[in-house]
Amino acid sequence: MIDDPPAAPDLADELAALATLAADVIERCRARALHLTVAESCTGGLVGHLLTETAGSSDVFTGGAVTYSDALKERLLAVPAATLEHHGAVSAQVAVAMAEGARSRLGGDIALAVTGIAGPGGGSPAKPVGLTYVAVADAAGHDVRRHVWERDRSGNKRDSARAALQLLLERLAE
């Protein structure tokens, strides 16, 4: 007898788990009296949405920027044009620059950034669909992580948001 493949995660359950992660971020920021800002590209505002699902999130979440274009990354987040040209919008260097720019330009104590290729198009052998970088920046410096997801566009966006929130939780636990 052949076993059935494991069921795909239910979308409602997946979103509820993401909202729980975001609530944990809000509570940790509140406990440390930190103001949080975000800079998003491939997630298109999903991280900000998840953070604002928590009642009272305005105590710590000051807002963010959805900078899908390179021009907005430069103008709103002060990402250097040379960094975008040399490394590309989907790179560790740009993710860090986005986080640092969100922190300085948007006035947060800690900032989160996410940039990637959600798909289904836009990938290349060097930068495949699903490639995502998440970064966090605070007064102590920054951290950045690389991920490659293998789901559809929406799944890749949710995985990117999860990775971003988890990185932020790790940073807040230090």
C-alpha positions in Angstrom: 0.0 0.0 0.0 1.3 3.5 -0.9 1.0 6.2 1.7 -0.6 9.4 0.7 1.7 12.4 0.5 1.7 14.8 3.4 -1.0 17.4 3.0 0.1 20.9 2.0 -0.2 23.4 4.8 -3.6 25.0 5.0 -3.4 28.6 4.0 -5.4 29.8 7.0 -3.1 27.8 9.4 0.0 29.2 7.7 -1.3 32.8 7.9 -2.2 32.2 11.6 1.3 30.9 12.3 2.8 34.0 10.6 0.5 36.3 12.6 1.7 34.6 15.8 5.3 35.1 14.8 4.6 38.8 14.2 2.8 39.1 17.6 5.9 37.7 19.2 8.0 40.3 17.5 5.7 43.1 18.7 5.8 41.8 22.3 9.6 41.5 22.3 10.0 45.0 20.9 7.5 46.3 23.5 9.5 44.6 26.3 12.7 46.3 25.1 11.0 49.6 24.3 12.2 49.4 20.7 10.6 51.1 17.7 10.5 48.8 14.6 10.5 49.8 10.9 10.5 47.6 7.8 11.6 47.8 4.2 10.1 45.3 1.9 10.5 44.5 -1.8 9.4 41.0 -2.8 6.9 40.6 0.1 5.0 43.7 -1.1 4.0 44.8 2.4 3.1 41.4 3.8 5.5 41.8 6.8 3.9 45.1 7.7 0.5 43.6 7.3 1.3 40.7 9.6 2.8 43.1 12.2 -0.4 45.2 12.2 -2.6 42.2 12.8 -1.6 42.5 16.4 -3.7 44.9 18.5 -1.5 47.6 19.9 1.2 47.1 17.4 1.4 50.9 16.9 3.1 51.1 20.3 6.3 49.8 18.6 5.7 49.4 14.8 6.2 52.8 13.3 5.7 51.7 9.7 7.7 50.9 6.6 8.4 51.2 2.9 7.5 48.9 0.1 10.3 49.7 -2.4 9.7 47.4 -5.3 11.8 49.5 -7.7 15.5 50.3 -7.5 14.7 54.0 -7.8 12.6 53.9 -4.6 15.2 51.8 -2.9 17.7 54.6 -3.6 15.3 57.6 -2.9 13.5 56.4 0.1 16.0 54.1 1.8 19.3 55.6 0.6 20.5 52.4 -1.0 23.6 53.4 -2.9 23.2 53.2 -6.7 26.6 51.6 -6.9 25.5 48.8 -4.6 22.4 48.1 -6.7 24.4 48.2 -9.9 27.3 46.0 -8.7 25.3 43.4 -6.6 21.7 43.7 -8.0 18.5 44.4 -6.0 18.4 40.8 -4.8 21.6 40.6 -2.8 22.9 40.5 0.7 24.4 43.9 0.3 21.1 45.5 -0.8 19.2 43.8 1.9 21.6 45.2 4.5 21.4 48.7 2.9 17.6 48.5 2.9 17.5 47.7 6.6 20.0 50.3 7.5 18.2 52.9 5.4 14.8 52.0 6.9 16.4 52.4 10.4 17.9 55.8 9.6 15.3 57.2 7.3 12.2 55.9 9.0 13.4 56.4 12.6 13.4 52.9 14.0 15.6 51.5 16.7 15.6 48.2 14.8 14.7 47.6 11.1 14.0 44.6 9.0 14.4 44.3 5.2 13.5 41.7 2.7 14.3 41.5 -1.0 14.0 38.6 -3.4 12.5 37.0 -6.5 9.0 35.7 -5.7 8.5 34.3 -9.2 7.3 32.7 -11.3 9.6 34.7 -13.6 12.6 36.9 -13.1 15.1 34.3 -12.0 18.4 33.3 -13.6 20.9 30.5 -13.0 22.9 32.9 -10.7 19.7 34.2 -9.0 16.9 31.6 -9.2 13.3 32.2 -8.5 12.8 31.9 -4.8 16.1 33.5 -3.9 15.5 35.9 -0.9 17.7 37.9 1.4 16.4 39.1 4.8 18.4 41.5 6.9 18.0 43.2 10.3 19.8 46.4 11.5 20.1 48.0 14.9 22.5 50.0 16.9 24.8 47.0 17.3 25.1 46.4 13.6 23.3 44.1 11.1 22.7 40.5 10.2 21.6 39.0 6.9 20.5 35.6 5.7 20.1 34.0 2.3 17.2 31.6 1.4 16.0 29.9 -1.7 12.3 28.9 -1.7 10.7 26.4 -4.0 7.0 27.3 -3.9 4.7 29.4 -6.0 4.8 33.2 -5.8 2.4 33.4 -2.8 4.2 30.6 -1.0 7.6 32.2 -1.6 6.3 35.5 -0.3 5.0 33.8 2.9 8.2 31.9 3.4 10.2 35.2 3.0 8.0 36.9 5.5 8.4 34.0 7.9 12.2 34.1 7.5 12.3 37.9 8.1 10.2 37.6 11.3 12.3 34.7 12.5 15.5 36.6 11.9 14.1 39.6 13.8 13.1 37.3 16.7 16.6 35.9 16.9 18.0 39.4 17.0 15.6 40.5 19.7 16.6 37.5 21.8 20.3 38.6 21.9 
